Amino acid sequence: MFRGAGAVGLVLALAGCRYPIVLDDVHDAGAADAFVPKDAQSDSDTSCAEKYTLLKFVPQPAQLLILVDRCSDMQTSFDSTTREAAAQDALASAVDAFAGKIKFGFEQFPADPTVSQCTQGSCCAGSVIDPAIDNASTMKSSILCSDPNDPSCSVASTDSPSNAALAKVRDYYKANPTTDDLYILLVTSSEPSCAGEDQCSSARSAANDLGDENVRIIVLSVGYQPESWSCLSQIGRRGWSPRASQLLYSANSTSDLSSYLSEIFSAVAQSACTLNSDSGIVPPGQAQLLVWLGKTPVSQTDWNNQDGWSATPNQTTITLSGSACDNYLSSQDKLQVGYNACTSQRP
């Protein structure tokens, strides 16, 4: 089965030891230096700094499969360019901004029958590019049609087989189960169709299957306003998500595209604000975790607070919320997590 995401101030004076923050310069291939507490004035134990242990916590980013329509409607005029060109530019910029916080994947439709060996003419979808973290280069190459291995991105066809695209993604996830949060962004300008015939029924069926497995579908319509009863509206409603403020976006300008993609990607990226321990080290029961974003300490909070970090009872999962999550998603700095062993030795 595939499945379907804190804040920020830190108490630096721990019981019995006071820890000013200093830079600990480590050999890290040019990565940002980590902050490590050093014991300047320990009341009873001068080895606090030596007992300080950094833990490896890794984010749990969501997967976002971007499905891009290449049909002839996408080649029509849109805000001094074309719908496709505007969508390409906006998607490429947004992927660049979030490549480290979302596992992006890609699929385009309709597929070129000379490339995909589509048995239904131009009513098939292309292959799914596996979602991965930090794959902005691959994603942009596919989005902008600059992949030398697949130069025929655009298809001269009125067909818009988003039904086939959704069905292929459904089959992909059945073959590749994961515990990641899963999202689909359907970028189109048409209702699902093939050979001039409506394909809403099959599109809804695929969307229902995906929704049953907690795959959340977001529709971005470019230069086209779907009616409330339309198939695209129904597809969006089936993929309800608690994070996105809406599930059907209709862009009427390039600025709309940029704004909507920023909102959508920001919502999807929040999954990365949950981090799991990957160090093999479990903090002692009484040890107090410390968290920094780059050089800035992050304060602990409880699960109900809107800003800060909180941890599970065994301290193997950390969740950032509110401004702490926002700061983490927008920052290039690493999140550093650790504890001081001397705190676990005190009553």
C-alpha positions, 0 to 999 in steps of 0.5 A: 500500500502506498500512503499519504506533513514547528518552531524556534527558540532554544534554551541554552542553559541546561541543568548544571551546565551553561553552554555558549554556542561556538562554531565547530569547524569540521571537515564536511566538503564545504557544507555549512559548519555546524554549531556545537555547544561547548562547556565554558563554565560547567558547575561540576563536570568539565567534560560536557563538551566532550560528551556532546553527541550530534545525531543524524536526522533526515527529512521525510519529503513528500513525492510530487508527480508533475503531469504535464499536458502537451496537447494542441490546446497548450500551444494556444496564446497565453499572456504574450506567450503560450500556455505550455511555455508559461507553464514550463517556465513557472514549473522550472523555477518552482522546482529549482526553489523546492528541489531539496524539500520535495521528491519530484517526479514527472510524466507528460501526455499525450505520448508521441506514438513514435517514441512511446509505441502507444497502441492508441495513437496519441491517447497514451501517457509517457513514462513516469520519471521516478520521484527523487530528491535534489533532481532539479536538473532532470526535472527541468530537462523534462519540463522544458523539453530539452532532454536529448534522449526524448526531443519530441516533447510536444505532440500535434494532437487535440487529444488530452488523455489525462485519464491515461496519465492518471491510470499510469501513475496509479499503476506506477504506485501499485508497483512501487509502494512507499510510505512517503506522502504522495501528491499529483499535480495535473497541469492541463488546459483541457478536460480528459479526451481521446479521439474527440471522445470524453474520457471523464469516466476513466479519469474519475476511476483512476482518480478514485483509485489514487484517492483510496490510497491517499494520493492527493491530486491537485489540478492546475488549469492553464488559461481555462476555467473549468465549471464546478461540475466539470471532470477536472473539478471532480478529479480535484475534489477526489484528491482532497488534501489537508495542506493545500488551501484548494485543489483546483487552480485556474491560472489566467496569467503568468503571475497566477502560475508563479503564485499558485505553484509557490502555494502548492509546492509550499504545502507539499514541502511541509512533509519535509518538516518531519525528520527521523533519526538515521544515526543509529543512536538513541538519546538517553531517556533524560537527555535534552535534544538541542536543535539549530537551523544553521547558526540559529537555535530552534526552540522546543515546543509541545505538539499543540504549539504553532511554532517550534520543534517537538519530538516523539517520546523516544526522541527519534522523530522531530516535527517542525511546525509554524514559523520553524517549518517555514524557516527550514523550508526556505533556508539552505542551512542544515538542521542540526540535532544533538544532545549533551550526555551530561544532562542524562547523568543528572537526577 
